[in-house]
Amino acid sequence: MGAKRAEAVATRLSEATDWNRLLQLATHHRVRGPLYRGLASLCPDRVPADVQDGLESTARAAALQNKFLIGEMGRVQSLLTDAGVQSLAFKGPVLAYTVYRDGRYRHTGDIDLMVRPADFEHAKLLLLQDEYRPFRDQTASLLDRLGVYLNQQTALIRGSTFAIDLHASLTPIVHASGAQFEDLWGRSVRKAVEDACVRLLHPRDRLLMLCQQAIKNRWNRLKYTCDVAECLWATDDLDWRALWDEAQRTAQARLLLTNLFITRELFQTPLPDFVHAEIERDRHAKRIGRWGVRKLQSGLSSVGVSVSERMWLYWTVQDTVSHSIHYAGYSLVRNLWEQAQHVRSALRGS
């Protein structure tokens, strides 16, 4: 953070009166960790003691949770590897330690692991044998299997402590863009994180994954854009040309430009000149980006989005017409599946 921006924050803090509102917004946007870090590093003397204590308590809890989860992540990856199943860890505690560089600054609720699609059922069986169980009571009905296929993931829990989202893809099937497992695995890195040794996405793939997470959640929380900004700041040797080539190759170019536009507007992240030029050249990326900025600045109402907005967003962010058609087709199937789920729930309730 530059001196000018730090001074602006300090000025705002000197004028602050409604600290409850600030904490409410930070909780809503799931950025209490970054808020705590920023306040502690800039001007802790201007923060009320009770506010500072509350944020510090949240940070300690996040650190403890991340330490537990990263240990379990390493154990589960070793279990899968011993059975011949390759897996990649992403999001969650991985981001806390490799992007935020401290378990205190990013709250995590579960573990995310991606396996090769052909290994998905085998990996799930291994976890079930390891005392994990489905997050919700499920049957082997066609409707349940369709849901797993559409979401490309299933949720499992062990005891009351650990939860794993097992993925066959980084994104639901409705989004056709993104690299395949083989490419991601070939570029992946093995790294010691805390006391665990885990297999992680390459920093370039990590950034594109975070952009996918932001669009998947329609920028309903500041957390997703904060993740992208932190990723940019943490990757000192990011090869921007290689990133841009990969985004184009995997049909994620507009997705990347949109997220970089929002991150630049909200966090003033520095971007190469050619990226600024690409953003200016893509009017759809700018239009979606301005929509995302307005949404994030709308306070506690940032979560809601109409069906028409959602359709426009996902249709427009695609790089090609064929990807837009892919989205439209699978979106129709997903909507029908959601309606069938509601009907089944209503029948069970009656």
C-alpha positions as CSV (number, residue, x, y, z in Angstrom):
1,M,0.0,0.0,0.0
2,G,1.4,3.4,-1.0
3,A,1.8,6.3,1.4
4,K,-1.0,8.2,-0.3
5,R,-3.5,5.4,0.1
6,A,-2.4,4.7,3.7
7,E,-3.0,8.4,4.5
8,A,-6.5,8.2,3.0
9,V,-7.3,5.2,5.1
10,A,-6.0,6.9,8.2
11,T,-8.2,9.9,7.5
12,R,-11.2,7.7,7.1
13,L,-10.5,6.0,10.4
14,S,-10.3,9.4,12.2
15,E,-13.8,10.1,10.9
16,A,-15.2,6.7,11.7
17,T,-18.1,6.5,14.2
18,D,-20.1,3.5,13.3
19,W,-17.7,0.6,13.9
20,N,-20.5,-1.9,14.2
21,R,-21.5,-1.1,10.6
22,L,-17.9,-1.7,9.5
23,L,-17.7,-5.0,11.3
24,Q,-21.0,-6.0,9.9
25,L,-19.8,-5.3,6.3
26,A,-16.5,-7.1,6.9
27,T,-18.4,-10.1,8.2
28,H,-20.9,-10.0,5.3
29,H,-18.0,-9.8,2.7
30,R,-15.9,-12.3,4.7
31,V,-12.9,-10.1,4.9
32,R,-12.5,-9.7,8.7
33,G,-9.0,-11.2,8.4
34,P,-7.7,-8.6,5.8
35,L,-9.4,-5.8,7.7
36,Y,-7.7,-6.9,11.0
37,R,-4.3,-7.0,9.2
38,G,-4.8,-3.6,7.6
39,L,-6.0,-1.9,10.8
40,A,-3.2,-3.4,12.8
41,S,-0.5,-2.4,10.4
42,L,-1.7,1.1,9.6
43,C,-3.0,2.8,12.7
44,P,-4.0,0.5,15.5
45,D,-4.1,3.5,17.9
46,R,-7.3,4.7,16.1
47,V,-9.2,1.5,16.5
48,P,-11.4,1.0,19.6
49,A,-10.1,-1.7,21.9
50,D,-13.2,-3.8,21.7
51,V,-13.1,-3.7,17.9
52,Q,-9.4,-4.7,17.9
53,D,-10.0,-7.5,20.4
54,G,-12.9,-8.9,18.4
55,L,-10.9,-8.9,15.1
56,E,-7.9,-10.5,16.9
57,S,-10.1,-13.2,18.4
58,T,-11.5,-14.0,14.9
59,A,-7.9,-14.1,13.5
60,R,-6.7,-16.5,16.2
61,A,-9.7,-18.8,15.4
62,A,-8.9,-18.7,11.7
63,A,-5.3,-19.6,12.3
64,L,-6.2,-22.6,14.4
65,Q,-8.8,-23.8,11.9
66,N,-6.4,-23.4,9.0
67,K,-3.7,-25.4,10.9
68,F,-6.0,-28.3,11.5
69,L,-7.3,-28.2,7.9
70,I,-3.8,-28.1,6.2
71,G,-2.7,-31.1,8.3
72,E,-5.8,-33.0,7.2
73,M,-5.3,-32.0,3.6
74,G,-1.8,-33.4,3.6
75,R,-2.9,-36.6,5.2
76,V,-5.8,-37.1,2.7
77,Q,-3.5,-36.3,-0.3
78,S,-1.1,-38.9,0.9
79,L,-3.9,-41.4,1.4
80,L,-5.1,-40.8,-2.2
81,T,-1.5,-41.0,-3.6
82,D,-0.8,-44.3,-1.9
83,A,-3.9,-45.6,-3.7
84,G,-2.7,-44.3,-7.1
85,V,-5.0,-41.3,-7.2
86,Q,-3.4,-37.9,-8.1
87,S,-5.0,-34.9,-6.4
88,L,-4.6,-31.1,-6.4
89,A,-5.3,-28.9,-3.4
90,F,-6.8,-25.4,-4.0
91,K,-8.7,-22.7,-2.2
92,G,-9.2,-22.9,1.5
93,P,-6.1,-23.2,3.8
94,V,-3.9,-23.3,0.8
95,L,-4.7,-19.7,0.0
96,A,-4.3,-18.7,3.7
97,Y,-0.7,-19.8,3.7
98,T,0.5,-19.3,0.1
99,V,-1.4,-16.2,-0.9
100,Y,-2.2,-14.4,2.4
101,R,1.0,-15.9,3.8
102,D,-0.6,-16.2,7.3
103,G,-3.3,-18.5,8.6
104,R,-4.8,-15.6,10.6
105,Y,-5.9,-13.6,7.6
106,R,-8.3,-15.8,5.6
107,H,-11.0,-17.9,7.3
108,T,-11.5,-21.3,5.8
109,G,-14.4,-23.8,6.4
110,D,-13.4,-26.8,4.3
111,I,-10.8,-28.6,2.1
112,D,-11.0,-28.5,-1.7
113,L,-9.4,-31.3,-3.7
114,M,-9.5,-31.9,-7.4
115,V,-8.9,-35.4,-8.9
116,R,-8.9,-36.7,-12.5
117,P,-12.5,-37.2,-13.6
118,A,-11.8,-40.9,-14.2
119,D,-10.7,-41.2,-10.6
120,F,-13.6,-39.3,-9.0
121,E,-15.6,-42.3,-7.9
122,H,-12.5,-44.2,-6.7
123,A,-11.4,-41.2,-4.7
124,K,-14.8,-40.8,-3.2
125,L,-14.8,-44.5,-2.1
126,L,-11.4,-44.1,-0.5
127,L,-12.7,-41.2,1.6
128,L,-15.8,-43.1,2.6
129,Q,-13.5,-46.0,3.7
130,D,-11.6,-43.3,5.7
131,E,-14.7,-42.5,7.8
132,Y,-15.9,-39.6,5.7
133,R,-19.6,-39.6,4.9
134,P,-21.8,-37.6,2.5
135,F,-22.6,-34.1,3.8
136,R,-26.3,-34.7,3.3
137,D,-28.2,-38.0,3.3
138,Q,-28.3,-39.0,-0.3
139,T,-29.7,-41.9,-2.2
140,A,-28.3,-43.3,-5.4
141,S,-31.2,-41.8,-7.4
142,L,-30.8,-40.4,-10.9
143,L,-31.5,-36.9,-9.6
144,D,-28.6,-37.1,-7.1
145,R,-26.2,-38.5,-9.7
146,L,-27.2,-35.7,-12.0
147,G,-26.5,-33.1,-9.3
148,V,-23.0,-34.4,-8.8
149,Y,-22.4,-34.4,-12.6
150,L,-23.7,-30.8,-13.0
151,N,-21.7,-29.5,-10.0
152,Q,-18.6,-31.7,-10.7
153,Q,-18.2,-32.1,-7.0
154,T,-19.5,-33.8,-3.9
155,A,-19.3,-32.8,-0.2
156,L,-18.0,-35.2,2.5
157,I,-17.5,-34.8,6.2
158,R,-15.6,-36.7,8.9
159,G,-16.8,-36.3,12.4
160,S,-17.7,-32.7,13.2
161,T,-14.3,-31.3,12.3
162,F,-13.3,-31.9,8.7
163,A,-15.2,-31.3,5.5
164,I,-14.0,-32.0,2.0
165,D,-15.3,-30.8,-1.3
166,L,-14.1,-33.4,-3.8
167,H,-14.0,-32.0,-7.4
168,A,-13.7,-33.6,-10.8
169,S,-13.3,-30.1,-12.3
170,L,-12.4,-26.6,-11.0
171,T,-15.8,-25.4,-12.2
172,P,-19.3,-26.8,-12.6
173,I,-20.1,-28.4,-16.0
174,V,-22.1,-25.4,-17.0
175,H,-18.9,-23.5,-17.4
176,A,-17.0,-25.0,-20.3
177,S,-13.8,-22.9,-19.9
178,G,-10.7,-23.9,-18.0
179,A,-7.7,-26.2,-18.2
180,Q,-7.9,-30.0,-18.1
181,F,-6.6,-32.0,-15.1
182,E,-3.6,-33.3,-17.1
183,D,-2.4,-29.8,-17.9
184,L,-3.0,-28.6,-14.3
185,W,-1.2,-31.6,-12.9
186,G,1.8,-31.2,-15.3
187,R,2.3,-27.6,-14.0
188,S,1.5,-28.3,-10.4
189,V,4.0,-27.9,-7.6
190,R,4.6,-29.8,-4.4
191,K,5.2,-27.6,-1.4
192,A,5.7,-27.8,2.3
193,V,2.9,-25.8,4.0
194,E,3.1,-25.7,7.8
195,D,3.7,-29.4,8.8
196,A,2.1,-30.8,5.6
197,C,3.4,-31.5,2.1
198,V,0.7,-30.8,-0.4
199,R,0.3,-30.7,-4.2
200,L,-0.8,-27.2,-5.4
201,L,-1.8,-25.5,-8.5
202,H,0.8,-23.5,-10.4
203,P,0.5,-19.8,-9.5
204,R,-0.9,-19.0,-13.0
205,D,-3.6,-21.7,-12.7
206,R,-4.3,-20.5,-9.2
207,L,-5.1,-17.0,-10.4
208,L,-7.4,-18.2,-13.1
209,M,-9.1,-20.5,-10.6
210,L,-9.8,-17.6,-8.4
211,C,-11.3,-15.7,-11.3
212,Q,-13.5,-18.6,-11.9
213,Q,-14.6,-18.7,-8.3
214,A,-15.5,-15.0,-8.5
215,I,-17.7,-15.4,-11.5
216,K,-19.2,-18.6,-10.1
217,N,-20.4,-16.6,-7.1
218,R,-21.3,-13.5,-9.1
219,W,-19.0,-11.3,-7.0
220,N,-21.5,-11.5,-4.2
221,R,-18.8,-11.0,-1.6
222,L,-15.7,-8.8,-1.6
223,K,-13.7,-11.9,-0.5
224,Y,-13.4,-13.2,-4.1
225,T,-11.9,-10.0,-5.4
226,C,-9.7,-9.8,-2.4
227,D,-8.4,-13.3,-3.1
228,V,-7.5,-12.2,-6.7
229,A,-5.7,-9.0,-5.5
230,E,-3.8,-10.9,-2.8
231,C,-2.8,-13.5,-5.4
232,L,-1.4,-10.8,-7.7
233,W,0.5,-9.2,-4.8
234,A,1.9,-12.6,-3.6
235,T,3.1,-13.7,-7.1
236,D,6.2,-11.6,-7.6
237,D,7.4,-13.5,-10.7
238,L,4.1,-13.8,-12.5
239,D,4.6,-14.2,-16.2
240,W,1.9,-12.0,-17.6
241,R,2.3,-13.1,-21.2
242,A,2.1,-16.7,-20.3
243,L,-0.9,-16.0,-18.2
244,W,-2.6,-14.2,-21.1
245,D,-1.7,-17.0,-23.5
246,E,-3.2,-19.6,-21.2
247,A,-6.3,-17.6,-20.6
248,Q,-6.9,-17.3,-24.4
249,R,-6.1,-21.0,-25.0
250,T,-8.6,-22.1,-22.3
251,A,-11.3,-19.6,-23.2
252,Q,-10.9,-17.6,-20.0
253,A,-9.6,-14.3,-21.5
254,R,-12.7,-12.2,-20.8
255,L,-13.1,-13.8,-17.4
256,L,-9.5,-12.8,-16.6
257,L,-9.9,-9.2,-17.9
258,T,-13.2,-8.7,-16.0
259,N,-11.6,-9.8,-12.7
260,L,-8.5,-7.7,-13.3
261,F,-10.8,-4.7,-14.1
262,I,-12.7,-5.1,-10.8
263,T,-9.5,-5.7,-8.8
264,R,-7.8,-2.6,-10.4
265,E,-10.9,-0.4,-9.6
266,L,-11.2,-1.6,-6.0
267,F,-7.6,-2.3,-4.9
268,Q,-5.6,-0.3,-7.4
269,T,-3.5,-3.4,-8.3
270,P,-0.8,-2.6,-10.8
271,L,-1.2,-4.2,-14.3
272,P,1.1,-4.3,-17.3
273,D,0.4,-1.8,-20.1
274,F,-0.7,-4.6,-22.5
275,V,-3.3,-5.8,-20.0
276,H,-4.7,-2.3,-19.6
277,A,-5.0,-2.2,-23.4
278,E,-6.8,-5.5,-23.6
279,I,-9.3,-4.4,-21.0
280,E,-10.0,-1.2,-23.0
281,R,-10.4,-3.3,-26.1
282,D,-13.0,-5.6,-24.7
283,R,-16.2,-3.6,-24.1
284,H,-17.9,-6.7,-22.6
285,A,-15.2,-7.1,-20.0
286,K,-15.5,-3.5,-19.0
287,R,-19.3,-3.6,-18.9
288,I,-19.3,-6.7,-16.7
289,G,-16.6,-5.2,-14.6
290,R,-18.5,-2.0,-13.9
291,W,-21.5,-4.2,-13.0
292,G,-19.4,-6.2,-10.5
293,V,-17.9,-3.0,-8.9
294,R,-21.4,-1.5,-8.4
295,K,-22.6,-4.8,-6.9
296,L,-19.7,-5.0,-4.4
297,Q,-20.2,-1.4,-3.4
298,S,-23.9,-2.0,-2.7
299,G,-23.2,-3.0,0.9
300,L,-25.2,-5.8,2.5
301,S,-27.4,-6.2,-0.6
302,S,-24.5,-7.5,-2.7
303,V,-25.6,-11.1,-2.6
304,G,-28.9,-10.9,-4.5
305,V,-29.0,-11.1,-8.3
306,S,-32.0,-11.6,-10.6
307,V,-32.3,-14.5,-13.0
308,S,-32.0,-12.2,-16.0
309,E,-28.8,-10.7,-14.6
310,R,-27.4,-14.1,-14.0
311,M,-28.2,-15.3,-17.5
312,W,-26.7,-12.1,-19.0
313,L,-23.6,-12.3,-16.9
314,Y,-22.7,-15.9,-17.7
315,W,-23.7,-15.6,-21.3
316,T,-21.6,-12.4,-21.9
317,V,-18.5,-13.5,-20.0
318,Q,-17.9,-16.4,-22.4
319,D,-15.1,-16.0,-24.9
320,T,-16.9,-17.6,-27.9
321,V,-20.4,-18.2,-29.1
322,S,-20.0,-21.9,-28.8
323,H,-19.1,-21.5,-25.1
324,S,-22.2,-19.3,-24.7
325,I,-24.4,-22.0,-26.3
326,H,-22.8,-24.6,-24.0
327,Y,-23.7,-22.4,-21.0
328,A,-27.3,-21.9,-22.2
329,G,-27.8,-25.6,-22.7
330,Y,-26.4,-26.8,-19.4
331,S,-28.1,-23.9,-17.6
332,L,-31.5,-25.1,-18.8
333,V,-30.7,-28.6,-17.5
334,R,-29.5,-27.2,-14.2
335,N,-32.6,-25.1,-13.8
336,L,-34.8,-28.1,-14.4
337,W,-32.7,-30.1,-11.9
338,E,-33.2,-27.4,-9.3
339,Q,-36.9,-27.4,-9.8
340,A,-37.0,-31.2,-9.5
341,Q,-35.1,-30.8,-6.2
342,H,-37.6,-28.4,-4.9
343,V,-40.5,-30.7,-5.8
344,R,-38.8,-33.6,-4.1
345,S,-38.1,-31.6,-1.0
346,A,-41.7,-30.5,-0.9
347,L,-43.0,-34.0,-1.2
348,R,-40.7,-35.2,1.5
349,G,-41.8,-32.4,3.8
350,S,-45.5,-33.3,3.3
